[in-house]
């Protein structure tokens, strides 16, 4: 099992990037860089590529609506070249609040668009012929009657380091998860409870896997949570740090009837809590919403506790198919982020 983390912005990007260097030396395998509506992630990932030597660098996520499919392919090829073949392209739909509110683009047909983007990116990277794609959502070049009529089928000028860069998809809904298992190299779920994963996602994962190209490797899965290893209540209580974040996702990431994380909480069996959290959060009572996050949900999505307990959680993740353990390290006592990564790497081997 590989060890992954998401770059923290809390202390400023440059400080966080220096911390990645320390974690790289301790055995970190993959660092993800997010993009919401702050700095663009490709700039930050290029910066990381220059500072690191072995750790793999991934986008988690680049929203599919914010760039054309060919720009996504060019960006991935560029960072892959800068990093010497260490890039992972994480894609996701984000949500209508960001896509329509910040980018001013209609949030429509995310599954179909993601599928076609994956196809187009792989055509670009393979560089076998000028790019021609006549799909339902993307037409390259534009067909007759659209635009000036002067569009030409082109081939990327640069030579990508790899003809196939791993594509990961952040998906939660059943149809999206099935599509991910069919076409992507990796899956990025969130709030992943390994003991409930089969009941919630088993059927769509099986459906997608049955259609997967046999030449592809098995689906990679990246999931985990807050990481703290130590004895006593002080360490166990660190699980509470995830409470506001869970409330934000379940309660505030979307509108009523259009919140994928709220839907997931319901599928986990927390229907009553999910409804109450959303009502409170959307009415501005964020602390009250956070107080209602089920303790079980915090415990089962966490890696904070005694070494033996963390080992059990890692074993449960592995049993559920997790290949990349996602950690948010919280050092305690005389630990450092690097020493904590080293310790969890040992537990995951």
C-alpha positions as CSV (number, residue, x, y, z in Angstrom):
1,X,0.0,0.0,0.0
2,X,1.4,3.4,-1.0
3,X,1.2,6.5,1.1
4,X,-0.4,9.7,-0.2
5,X,-1.3,13.1,1.2
6,X,-2.9,16.3,0.0
7,X,-0.8,19.5,0.0
8,X,-1.8,21.8,2.8
9,X,-2.4,25.5,2.2
10,X,-2.7,26.3,5.9
11,X,0.9,27.5,6.4
12,X,1.3,28.9,2.9
13,X,2.2,27.0,-0.2
14,X,5.9,27.4,-0.1
15,X,6.1,26.2,3.5
16,X,3.9,23.2,2.6
17,X,6.0,22.4,-0.4
18,X,9.1,22.3,1.8
19,X,7.3,19.9,4.1
20,X,6.7,17.7,1.0
21,X,10.4,17.4,0.7
22,X,10.7,16.1,4.2
23,X,7.8,13.6,3.6
24,X,9.4,12.5,0.4
25,X,12.6,11.5,2.2
26,X,10.4,9.6,4.7
27,X,8.8,7.5,2.0
28,X,5.8,9.5,0.8
29,X,4.7,8.1,-2.5
30,X,2.1,10.6,-3.9
31,X,1.1,14.2,-3.1
32,X,-2.2,15.6,-4.4
33,X,-2.8,19.3,-5.2
34,X,-6.3,20.6,-5.0
35,X,-8.0,23.3,-7.1
36,X,-11.2,25.0,-6.0
37,X,-11.3,28.7,-6.5
38,X,-8.0,29.8,-5.1
39,X,-4.7,29.5,-7.0
40,X,-4.7,27.2,-10.1
41,X,-3.2,23.8,-9.3
42,X,-1.0,23.3,-12.4
43,X,1.2,26.3,-11.3
44,X,1.6,24.8,-7.9
45,X,2.3,21.3,-9.3
46,X,5.0,22.6,-11.6
47,X,6.6,24.2,-8.6
48,X,6.5,20.9,-6.7
49,X,8.0,19.1,-9.7
50,X,11.0,21.4,-9.5
51,X,11.5,20.8,-5.8
52,X,11.1,17.0,-5.6
53,X,12.8,14.0,-7.1
54,X,10.8,10.8,-6.4
55,X,7.3,11.6,-5.0
56,X,4.5,11.4,-7.5
57,X,2.4,14.5,-8.1
58,X,-1.3,14.5,-8.8
59,X,-4.2,16.9,-9.3
60,X,-7.0,16.3,-6.9
61,X,-8.9,17.6,-8.7
62,X,-8.8,19.5,-11.9
63,X,-12.5,20.3,-12.6
64,X,-13.6,19.0,-16.0
65,X,-15.5,22.1,-16.9
66,X,-12.7,24.6,-16.4
67,X,-10.5,23.6,-19.4
68,X,-10.9,22.1,-22.8
69,X,-10.1,18.3,-23.0
70,X,-7.0,19.1,-25.0
71,X,-5.7,21.6,-22.5
72,X,-6.2,19.1,-19.8
73,X,-4.1,16.7,-21.9
74,X,-1.4,19.3,-22.6
75,X,-1.2,20.3,-18.9
76,X,-0.9,16.7,-17.8
77,X,1.8,16.1,-20.4
78,X,3.6,19.2,-19.4
79,X,3.8,18.4,-15.7
80,X,4.6,14.8,-16.5
81,X,7.6,16.1,-18.5
82,X,8.7,18.5,-15.7
83,X,8.5,15.7,-13.1
84,X,10.2,13.0,-15.2
85,X,7.0,10.9,-15.5
86,X,5.6,11.4,-12.0
87,X,2.3,12.9,-12.8
88,X,-1.3,11.6,-12.1
89,X,-4.2,13.4,-13.7
90,X,-7.1,13.6,-11.1
91,X,-10.3,14.7,-12.6
92,X,-13.7,15.6,-11.1
93,X,-16.9,17.4,-11.8
94,X,-16.7,19.7,-8.7
95,X,-20.2,21.1,-8.1
96,X,-22.7,23.5,-9.7
97,X,-22.0,26.2,-7.1
98,X,-18.4,26.5,-8.1
99,X,-18.7,25.7,-11.8
100,X,-21.7,27.9,-12.5
101,X,-21.0,30.5,-9.9
102,X,-17.2,31.0,-10.2
103,X,-16.6,29.8,-13.8
104,X,-19.9,30.7,-15.4
105,X,-20.2,27.4,-17.2
106,X,-23.2,25.2,-17.3
107,X,-22.9,22.1,-15.0
108,X,-24.2,19.4,-17.3
109,X,-23.6,15.7,-18.2
110,X,-20.5,15.2,-16.0
111,X,-20.3,11.4,-16.7
112,X,-20.4,11.7,-20.4
113,X,-17.9,14.6,-20.4
114,X,-15.5,12.8,-18.1
115,X,-15.6,9.6,-20.3
116,X,-14.8,11.6,-23.5
117,X,-12.1,13.7,-21.8
118,X,-10.3,10.5,-20.8
119,X,-10.5,9.3,-24.4
120,X,-9.2,12.5,-25.9
121,X,-6.4,12.8,-23.4
122,X,-5.2,9.3,-24.2
123,X,-5.3,10.1,-28.0
124,X,-3.3,13.2,-27.4
125,X,-0.6,11.5,-25.3
126,X,-0.3,8.5,-27.7
127,X,0.4,10.9,-30.5
128,X,-0.4,8.3,-33.1
129,X,-2.3,10.5,-35.5
130,X,-3.8,14.0,-35.7
131,X,-6.6,14.4,-33.1
132,X,-10.0,13.6,-34.4
133,X,-12.9,13.1,-32.0
134,X,-16.6,13.1,-32.8
135,X,-18.3,12.5,-29.5
136,X,-21.6,13.5,-28.0
137,X,-20.1,16.4,-26.1
138,X,-16.8,17.2,-27.8
139,X,-16.1,17.6,-31.5
140,X,-12.5,18.0,-32.6
141,X,-12.1,19.7,-35.1
142,X,-15.4,21.5,-35.0
143,X,-17.8,20.1,-37.6
144,X,-19.0,22.0,-40.6
145,X,-21.5,24.7,-39.8
146,X,-19.8,25.5,-36.5
147,X,-17.1,28.2,-36.1
148,X,-15.2,29.4,-39.1
149,X,-14.8,26.1,-40.8
150,X,-11.0,26.5,-40.7
151,X,-10.3,24.1,-37.9
152,X,-7.7,21.4,-38.6
153,X,-6.9,18.1,-37.0
154,X,-3.6,18.6,-35.2
155,X,-1.1,16.5,-33.3
156,X,0.5,17.7,-30.1
157,X,3.9,19.3,-31.0
158,X,5.7,18.1,-27.9
159,X,6.5,14.4,-27.3
160,X,4.9,13.3,-24.0
161,X,7.2,11.5,-21.7
162,X,4.6,8.7,-21.4
163,X,2.0,7.6,-23.9
164,X,-0.4,7.0,-21.1
165,X,-0.7,9.0,-17.9
166,X,-2.7,7.6,-15.0
167,X,-6.2,9.2,-14.9
168,X,-8.0,9.2,-11.6
169,X,-11.7,10.3,-11.1
170,X,-13.2,11.7,-8.0
171,X,-16.7,10.1,-8.0
172,X,-19.4,9.2,-5.4
173,X,-22.6,8.5,-7.3
174,X,-23.3,4.9,-8.5
175,X,-23.2,5.7,-12.2
176,X,-20.1,7.8,-11.9
177,X,-18.3,5.2,-9.8
178,X,-19.2,2.5,-12.4
179,X,-17.8,4.8,-15.2
180,X,-14.7,5.3,-13.1
181,X,-14.1,1.6,-12.6
182,X,-14.5,1.1,-16.3
183,X,-12.3,3.8,-17.8
184,X,-9.9,5.2,-15.2
185,X,-6.7,4.0,-13.7
186,X,-7.7,5.3,-10.2
187,X,-10.6,6.3,-8.0
188,X,-10.7,9.1,-5.5
189,X,-13.6,8.6,-3.1
190,X,-14.1,10.8,0.0
191,X,-15.4,10.0,3.5
192,X,-14.5,6.4,2.7
193,X,-15.7,3.9,5.3
194,X,-14.1,0.6,4.4
195,X,-16.6,-1.6,6.3
196,X,-19.5,0.0,4.4
197,X,-17.8,0.4,1.0
198,X,-19.0,-2.9,-0.4
199,X,-22.7,-2.2,0.4
200,X,-22.5,1.3,-1.0
201,X,-20.2,0.9,-4.0
202,X,-19.8,-2.8,-4.5
203,X,-22.4,-3.1,-7.3
204,X,-21.3,-0.1,-9.4
205,X,-17.6,-1.1,-9.0
206,X,-18.4,-4.6,-10.2
207,X,-20.5,-3.2,-13.1
208,X,-17.7,-0.9,-14.3
209,X,-15.0,-3.6,-13.8
210,X,-16.9,-6.0,-16.0
211,X,-16.6,-3.5,-18.9
212,X,-13.0,-2.6,-18.1
213,X,-10.3,-3.1,-20.8
214,X,-8.5,-6.3,-19.7
215,X,-5.2,-4.7,-20.7
216,X,-5.6,-2.2,-17.9
217,X,-4.3,-2.8,-14.4
218,X,-6.8,-3.2,-11.6
219,X,-8.4,0.0,-10.4
220,X,-6.2,2.0,-7.9
221,X,-8.1,3.5,-4.9
222,X,-6.9,6.3,-2.7
223,X,-8.7,6.8,0.6
224,X,-7.8,7.5,4.3
225,X,-8.1,10.3,6.8
226,X,-6.5,12.3,9.6
227,X,-3.4,10.5,10.8
228,X,-2.1,10.6,14.4
229,X,-0.4,7.7,16.2
230,X,-0.1,7.6,20.0
231,X,-1.6,6.5,23.2
232,X,-4.2,8.3,25.3
233,X,-7.3,10.4,24.9
234,X,-5.3,13.4,23.5
235,X,-4.6,11.5,20.3
236,X,-8.0,9.9,20.0
237,X,-9.7,13.3,20.4
238,X,-7.8,14.5,17.3
239,X,-10.5,12.7,15.3
240,X,-12.7,15.6,16.3
241,X,-10.7,17.9,14.0
242,X,-12.5,16.4,11.0
243,X,-15.9,17.3,12.4
244,X,-16.2,20.9,10.9
245,X,-15.0,19.5,7.5
246,X,-17.5,16.7,7.5
247,X,-20.3,19.2,8.4
248,X,-19.1,21.5,5.6
249,X,-19.3,18.7,3.0
250,X,-22.5,17.0,4.2
251,X,-24.2,20.3,5.1
252,X,-22.9,23.0,2.9
253,X,-21.4,21.6,-0.3
254,X,-24.4,22.0,-2.4
255,X,-28.1,22.7,-2.2
256,X,-30.9,20.6,-0.9
257,X,-31.4,17.7,-3.3
258,X,-28.0,18.4,-5.0
259,X,-25.4,17.6,-2.4
260,X,-23.4,14.4,-3.3
261,X,-21.8,14.2,0.1
262,X,-25.1,14.4,1.8
263,X,-26.4,11.6,-0.4
264,X,-23.3,9.5,0.6
265,X,-24.0,10.1,4.3
266,X,-27.6,8.9,3.7
267,X,-26.3,5.8,1.9
268,X,-24.1,5.0,4.9
269,X,-27.2,5.0,7.0
270,X,-27.1,8.5,8.5
271,X,-30.2,9.8,6.8
272,X,-31.6,11.6,9.9
273,X,-28.3,13.2,10.8
274,X,-27.6,14.2,7.2
275,X,-30.9,16.0,6.9
276,X,-30.4,17.9,10.2
277,X,-26.8,18.8,9.5
278,X,-27.8,20.3,6.1
279,X,-30.7,22.2,7.6
280,X,-28.5,23.7,10.3
281,X,-25.5,24.4,8.0
282,X,-27.6,26.1,5.3
283,X,-29.3,28.3,8.0
284,X,-25.8,29.5,9.2
285,X,-25.6,27.3,12.3
286,X,-22.3,25.7,11.4
287,X,-21.2,24.8,14.9
288,X,-24.6,23.1,15.6
289,X,-24.3,21.2,12.4
290,X,-20.8,20.0,13.2
291,X,-22.0,18.8,16.7
292,X,-24.5,16.4,14.9
293,X,-21.8,14.6,12.8
294,X,-22.1,11.0,14.0
295,X,-19.1,9.9,16.1
296,X,-19.0,6.6,14.2
297,X,-18.5,8.4,10.9
298,X,-15.6,10.3,12.4
299,X,-14.1,7.2,13.9
300,X,-14.4,5.0,10.8
301,X,-12.9,7.7,8.5
302,X,-10.0,8.4,10.7
303,X,-6.5,7.1,11.3
304,X,-6.0,8.8,14.7
305,X,-5.4,6.6,17.7
306,X,-3.0,4.0,19.2
307,X,-0.6,2.3,16.8
308,X,-2.5,-1.0,17.1
309,X,-5.8,0.7,16.2
310,X,-4.3,2.6,13.3
311,X,-2.9,-0.8,12.0
312,X,-6.4,-2.2,12.2
313,X,-7.8,0.7,10.2
314,X,-5.2,0.3,7.6
315,X,-6.0,-3.4,7.4
316,X,-9.6,-2.6,6.9
317,X,-8.7,-0.1,4.1
318,X,-6.6,-2.7,2.4
319,X,-9.4,-5.3,2.6
320,X,-11.7,-2.8,1.0
321,X,-9.4,-2.4,-2.0
322,X,-7.5,0.8,-1.0
323,X,-4.1,0.8,-2.8
324,X,-3.0,4.4,-1.7
325,X,-3.5,5.3,1.9
326,X,-4.5,9.0,2.0
327,X,-3.1,10.6,5.2
328,X,-3.3,14.1,6.8
329,X,-0.5,13.8,9.4
330,X,-0.9,15.5,12.8
331,X,2.3,15.1,14.8
332,X,2.1,14.8,18.6
333,X,4.8,14.9,21.2
334,X,8.2,14.8,19.7
335,X,7.0,13.5,16.3
336,X,7.4,15.3,13.1
337,X,5.3,15.1,9.9
338,X,8.2,13.1,8.3
339,X,8.5,10.7,11.2
340,X,4.7,10.1,11.2
341,X,4.8,9.3,7.5
342,X,7.7,6.9,8.1
343,X,5.7,5.2,10.8
344,X,2.5,4.8,8.8
345,X,4.5,3.6,5.8
346,X,5.9,0.8,8.1
347,X,2.4,-0.1,9.2
348,X,1.1,-0.2,5.7
349,X,3.8,-2.5,4.4
